[in-house]
Amino acid sequence: MGLRLGDIAPNFQANTTLGFIDFYAYLGNSWGILFSHPADFTPVCTTELGKTALLQESFASRNIKVMAVSVDDIDSHHNWIKDINETQQATVNFPIIADEKKVVAVLYDMIHPNASETQTVRSLFIIGPDKKIKLIIVYPASTGRNFYEILRVIDSLQLTSNHSVATPADWKQGEDVIVVPAISTEDAIEKFPKGVKVIKPYLRYTPQPD
Ligand code: BEZ
């Protein structure tokens, strides 16, 4: 059975473009993103890794460390990075795992044989500082991921891990949030001094608390 939300993200050691890395040591107390790519020198992957590099400041300001996985070898990765930097006007300086033996790909269930026997799908795991898996998304090879959506989800995960709130559909940083059902309206009024708007007994909004 594959990994599920709330599971501990398995640790591993891997050869990467930044040297041999222990995943947990790399993460330290940060949040983490581990994401797979079908293959080096493929067009969609090139744009995804370029975009991730261009958003480096956005990931760093949220205390997130990024690591990519591809099942090609290290020389191929280094050559591909030159192309990514050139074509995407980016500087890739996060590690890309050379997972030739598919150790990480299998550990994280990134190969879906009915999609491809040999290449990984586009899996992405967000891992909390407690090393638990907070989010899993899986896209097919033909569809590049939206990295602004990933940043938006991280904003929600970080907010909701610190406050008794949830975020509504299409929520963005700074917008009103939802009081979790476990809190009574009476307690919510005390807990959220910016105010509580009751639409239904189960649907209550409050300004973003942080
Ligand atoms: C790509 O990254 O461009 C890609 C990889 C595998 C299949 C289709 C597209």
Boltz pocket constraint, residues with backbone or C-beta under 6 A from the ligand:
constraints:
  - pocket:
      binder: B
      contacts: [[A, 38], [A, 39], [A, 42], [A, 43], [A, 44], [A, 45], [A, 46], [A, 141], [A, 142]]
      max_distance: 6.0
